[in-house]
Amino acid sequence: MATVWAVVGVFVVVAVAAIGVVLRRGRSAVGDDSAAGRDARARQQRYEAERHGDQGGTWQRGRESSG
């Protein structure tokens, strides 16, 4: 029975340590994630604006040539 409790104890210690590592990583990266998120959103918006402009020009050229 002592062996079972030892194995359960080791399992609990490893689980608590793993949870601690995950939580610590999550807290330290919060500032980086917000800055990275803002940068990613800005890049996406620029891409969408450029793509929208390109599509508008293509549509306009097609409309002029078919008329």
Disulfide bonds with the S-S distance in Angstrom:
none
